[in-house]
């Protein structure tokens, strides 16, 4: 009972297609993981830009408020001096 070429080919082809399928699926999973990581990085960069912008705006406000406090301190000192002279 000799095996025909078709039977030998079928016997060898089944494991080879299984390995090829496994390799293709592994590659797809890796590509999906990389895409997800890239999207996460993109989202983090966008969030970082937003936070940096808010921080910059807050610093501007602090500088403006500091200038106002310095001006009010000066005016307060002048008013105290005027009251003492009365």
KEBAVO-582354 format. One line per field, with one value per atom (N, C-alpha, C): residue number from 1; residue in three letters; y negated, z negated, x negated; atom name. Coordinates in steps of 0.001 Angstrom, whole numbers, plus 500000, padded with zeros to 6 digits. Example, Ala and Ser with C-alpha at 12.3 -4.5 7.8 and 13.67 -1.06 7.14 Angstrom:
2
k (1, 1, 1, 2, 2, 2)
r (ala, ala, ala, ser, ser, ser)
yy (505690, 504500, 503300, 502250, 501060, 499970)
zz (492200, 492200, 492200, 492920, 492860, 492130)
xx (486810, 487700, 486800, 487150, 486330, 487100)
a (N, CA, C, N, CA, C)
END
This chain:
86
k (1, 1, 1, 2, 2, 2, 3, 3, 3, 4, 4, 4, 5, 5, 5, 6, 6, 6, 7, 7, 7, 8, 8, 8, 9, 9, 9, 10, 10, 10, 11, 11, 11, 12, 12, 12, 13, 13, 13, 14, 14, 14, 15, 15, 15, 16, 16, 16, 17, 17, 17, 18, 18, 18, 19, 19, 19, 20, 20, 20, 21, 21, 21, 22, 22, 22, 23, 23, 23, 24, 24, 24, 25, 25, 25, 26, 26, 26, 27, 27, 27, 28, 28, 28, 29, 29, 29, 30, 30, 30, 31, 31, 31, 32, 32, 32, 33, 33, 33, 34, 34, 34, 35, 35, 35, 36, 36, 36, 37, 37, 37, 38, 38, 38, 39, 39, 39, 40, 40, 40, 41, 41, 41, 42, 42, 42, 43, 43, 43, 44, 44, 44, 45, 45, 45, 46, 46, 46, 47, 47, 47, 48, 48, 48, 49, 49, 49, 50, 50, 50, 51, 51, 51, 52, 52, 52, 53, 53, 53, 54, 54, 54, 55, 55, 55, 56, 56, 56, 57, 57, 57, 58, 58, 58, 59, 59, 59, 60, 60, 60, 61, 61, 61, 62, 62, 62, 63, 63, 63, 64, 64, 64, 65, 65, 65, 66, 66, 66, 67, 67, 67, 68, 68, 68, 69, 69, 69, 70, 70, 70, 71, 71, 71, 72, 72, 72, 73, 73, 73, 74, 74, 74, 75, 75, 75, 76, 76, 76, 77, 77, 77, 78, 78, 78, 79, 79, 79, 80, 80, 80, 81, 81, 81, 82, 82, 82, 83, 83, 83, 84, 84, 84, 85, 85, 85, 86, 86, 86)
r (unk, unk, unk, unk, unk, unk, unk, unk, unk, unk, unk, unk, unk, unk, unk, unk, unk, unk, unk, unk, unk, unk, unk, unk, unk, unk, unk, unk, unk, unk, unk, unk, unk, unk, unk, unk, unk, unk, unk, unk, unk, unk, unk, unk, unk, unk, unk, unk, unk, unk, unk, unk, unk, unk, unk, unk, unk, unk, unk, unk, unk, unk, unk, unk, unk, unk, unk, unk, unk, unk, unk, unk, unk, unk, unk, unk, unk, unk, unk, unk, unk, unk, unk, unk, unk, unk, unk, unk, unk, unk, unk, unk, unk, unk, unk, unk, unk, unk, unk, unk, unk, unk, unk, unk, unk, unk, unk, unk, unk, unk, unk, unk, unk, unk, unk, unk, unk, unk, unk, unk, unk, unk, unk, unk, unk, unk, unk, unk, unk, unk, unk, unk, unk, unk, unk, unk, unk, unk, unk, unk, unk, unk, unk, unk, unk, unk, unk, unk, unk, unk, unk, unk, unk, unk, unk, unk, unk, unk, unk, unk, unk, unk, unk, unk, unk, unk, unk, unk, unk, unk, unk, unk, unk, unk, unk, unk, unk, unk, unk, unk, unk, unk, unk, unk, unk, unk, unk, unk, unk, unk, unk, unk, unk, unk, unk, unk, unk, unk, unk, unk, unk, unk, unk, unk, unk, unk, unk, unk, unk, unk, unk, unk, unk, unk, unk, unk, unk, unk, unk, unk, unk, unk, unk, unk, unk, unk, unk, unk, unk, unk, unk, unk, unk, unk, unk, unk, unk, unk, unk, unk, unk, unk, unk, unk, unk, unk, unk, unk, unk, unk, unk, unk, unk, unk, unk, unk, unk, unk)
yy (501178, 500000, 498742, 498333, 497176, 495905, 494862, 493586, 492836, 492211, 491446, 490088, 489426, 488099, 487122, 487250, 486389, 486584, 487831, 488112, 487557, 487710, 487164, 485627, 485044, 483589, 483094, 483759, 483383, 483532, 484600, 484859, 483765, 483341, 482314, 480903, 480715, 479391, 478951, 479865, 479515, 478852, 479438, 478756, 477434, 477392, 476157, 475022, 475320, 474269, 473860, 474821, 474496, 473543, 473809, 472942, 471570, 471558, 470280, 469464, 470101, 469405, 468849, 469660, 469221, 468008, 468051, 466926, 465668, 465832, 464681, 464082, 464924, 464434, 463727, 464278, 463639, 462260, 462175, 460892, 459875, 460331, 459436, 458935, 459820, 459399, 458376, 458620, 457677, 456315, 456344, 455086, 454344, 455079, 454449, 453833, 454562, 454040, 452769, 452780, 451595, 450424, 450664, 449588, 449033, 449912, 449457, 448630, 449065, 448295, 446936, 446891, 445617, 444679, 445222, 444401, 443870, 444727, 444301, 443171, 443317, 442270, 440976, 441079, 439904, 439219, 440011, 439449, 438759, 439375, 438777, 437469, 437431, 436201, 435087, 435410, 434404, 433907, 434825, 434439, 433567, 433938, 433167, 431748, 431610, 430275, 429448, 430061, 429352, 428897, 429798, 429469, 428386, 428485, 427481, 426108, 426095, 424837, 424234, 425060, 424572, 424064, 424771, 424360, 423012, 422850, 421589, 420438, 420682, 419648, 419315, 420333, 420100, 419276, 419564, 418790, 417326, 417107, 415719, 414995, 415686, 415091, 414777, 415683, 415462, 414231, 414080, 412908, 411632, 411668, 410491, 410179, 411200, 410989, 410499, 411001, 410543, 409054, 408638, 407217, 406381, 406881, 406165, 406070, 407147, 407135, 406121, 406076, 405111, 403686, 403444, 402106, 401752, 402685, 402435, 402231, 402950, 402775, 401366, 400922, 399567, 398525, 398693, 397757, 397769, 398946, 399071, 398312, 398444, 397737, 396223, 395797, 394357, 393861, 394644, 394244, 394205, 395155, 395146, 393884, 393538, 392332, 391077, 391037, 389903, 389812, 390969, 390975, 390501, 390915, 390502, 388992, 388428, 386985, 386148, 386777, 386009, 385586)
zz (500000, 500000, 500000, 501173, 501350, 501374, 500840, 500810, 502109, 502597, 503827, 503530, 504575, 504434, 503808, 504176, 503601, 502091, 501648, 500204, 499477, 500068, 499445, 499402, 500468, 500526, 499484, 499364, 498372, 496966, 496748, 495430, 495045, 495985, 495706, 495704, 496513, 496652, 495409, 494740, 493557, 492466, 492034, 491005, 491500, 492772, 493298, 493319, 493717, 493706, 492282, 491362, 489948, 489415, 489723, 489276, 489938, 491225, 491933, 491331, 491016, 490407, 489041, 488260, 486922, 487036, 487981, 488168, 488615, 489512, 489984, 488849, 488044, 486924, 485896, 485647, 484702, 485215, 486485, 487083, 486981, 487234, 487120, 485697, 484715, 483303, 482953, 483433, 483146, 483796, 485035, 485718, 485002, 484547, 483813, 482523, 481829, 480580, 480845, 481909, 482248, 482586, 483354, 483676, 482412, 481479, 480225, 479420, 479395, 478675, 479319, 480656, 481359, 481057, 481016, 480708, 479277, 478352, 476962, 476863, 477584, 477575, 478153, 479248, 479852, 478863, 478175, 477191, 476057, 475605, 474526, 474980, 476208, 476734, 476794, 477268, 477336, 475937, 474994, 473608, 473031, 473327, 472840, 473410, 474694, 475300, 474586, 474305, 473641, 472241, 471496, 470130, 470154, 471091, 471199, 471514, 472392, 472739, 471517, 470752, 469532, 468530, 468412, 467479, 467891, 469171, 469677, 469392, 469622, 469346, 467850, 467010, 465562, 465135, 465731, 465394, 465811, 466969, 467403, 466402, 465955, 464976, 463680, 463255, 462010, 462145, 463286, 463498, 463442, 464091, 464069, 462668, 461921, 460547, 459653, 459857, 459059, 459298, 460547, 460858, 460180, 460181, 459521, 458015, 457407, 455962, 455661, 456488, 456267, 456376, 457347, 457518, 456323, 455865, 454714, 453436, 453297, 452126, 452109, 453267, 453384, 453058, 453625, 453349, 451866, 451269, 449844, 449006, 449352, 448610, 448748, 449957, 450168, 449345, 449303, 448524, 447025, 446543, 445128, 444819, 445742, 445532, 445498, 446387, 446415, 445110, 444600, 443351, 442197, 442147, 441083, 441125, 442311, 442460, 442095, 441952, 441602, 440190)
xx (499168, 500000, 499111, 498778, 497910, 498757, 498169, 498886, 498615, 499627, 499472, 498842, 498428, 497821, 498821, 500073, 501114, 501209, 501148, 501231, 500016, 498823, 497621, 497680, 498128, 498236, 499234, 500350, 501354, 500810, 500062, 499483, 498475, 497674, 496667, 497261, 498281, 498868, 499638, 500280, 501084, 500243, 499117, 498320, 497736, 497355, 496776, 497791, 499011, 500037, 500386, 500334, 500573, 499529, 498251, 497158, 497277, 497591, 497744, 498881, 499980, 501118, 500742, 500042, 499621, 498698, 497735, 496816, 497566, 498515, 499285, 500115, 500731, 501545, 500669, 499486, 498564, 498167, 497876, 497493, 498630, 499850, 501008, 501181, 501011, 501129, 500059, 498842, 497761, 498045, 498525, 498847, 499964, 500963, 502074, 501560, 500672, 500112, 499308, 498525, 497737, 498652, 499715, 500662, 501301, 501664, 502276, 501290, 500026, 499004, 498796, 498761, 498600, 499769, 500984, 502152, 502073, 501616, 501460, 500443, 499333, 498309, 498879, 499607, 500224, 501163, 501990, 502926, 502173, 501087, 500295, 499649, 499178, 498571, 499617, 500808, 501873, 502253, 502354, 502683, 501567, 500330, 499194, 499207, 499544, 499645, 500706, 501855, 502949, 502523, 501910, 501490, 500410, 499478, 498425, 499021, 500008, 500669, 501352, 502045, 502703, 501682, 500569, 499518, 498926, 498698, 498158, 499120, 500409, 501421, 501465, 501375, 501395, 500181, 499030, 497827, 497983, 498592, 498841, 499732, 500777, 501689, 500956, 500090, 499333, 498442, 497786, 496926, 497765, 498924, 499807, 500285, 500666, 501134, 500002, 498806, 497660, 497405, 497540, 497349, 498430, 499670, 500758, 500526, 500048, 499769, 498676, 497645, 496565, 497099, 497955, 498549, 499428, 500250, 501124, 500317, 499228, 498362, 497775, 497373, 496823, 497891, 499089, 500183, 500539, 500544, 500852, 499829, 498571, 497521, 497700, 498062, 498289, 499476, 500557, 501730, 501405, 500631, 500227, 499423, 498556, 497743, 498631, 499645, 500542, 501333, 501791, 502558, 501687, 500446, 499551, 499286, 499313, 499061, 500283, 501452, 502634, 502584)
a (N, CA, C, N, CA, C, N, CA, C, N, CA, C, N, CA, C, N, CA, C, N, CA, C, N, CA, C, N, CA, C, N, CA, C, N, CA, C, N, CA, C, N, CA, C, N, CA, C, N, CA, C, N, CA, C, N, CA, C, N, CA, C, N, CA, C, N, CA, C, N, CA, C, N, CA, C, N, CA, C, N, CA, C, N, CA, C, N, CA, C, N, CA, C, N, CA, C, N, CA, C, N, CA, C, N, CA, C, N, CA, C, N, CA, C, N, CA, C, N, CA, C, N, CA, C, N, CA, C, N, CA, C, N, CA, C, N, CA, C, N, CA, C, N, CA, C, N, CA, C, N, CA, C, N, CA, C, N, CA, C, N, CA, C, N, CA, C, N, CA, C, N, CA, C, N, CA, C, N, CA, C, N, CA, C, N, CA, C, N, CA, C, N, CA, C, N, CA, C, N, CA, C, N, CA, C, N, CA, C, N, CA, C, N, CA, C, N, CA, C, N, CA, C, N, CA, C, N, CA, C, N, CA, C, N, CA, C, N, CA, C, N, CA, C, N, CA, C, N, CA, C, N, CA, C, N, CA, C, N, CA, C, N, CA, C, N, CA, C, N, CA, C, N, CA, C, N, CA, C, N, CA, C, N, CA, C, N, CA, C, N, CA, C, N, CA, C, N, CA, C)
END
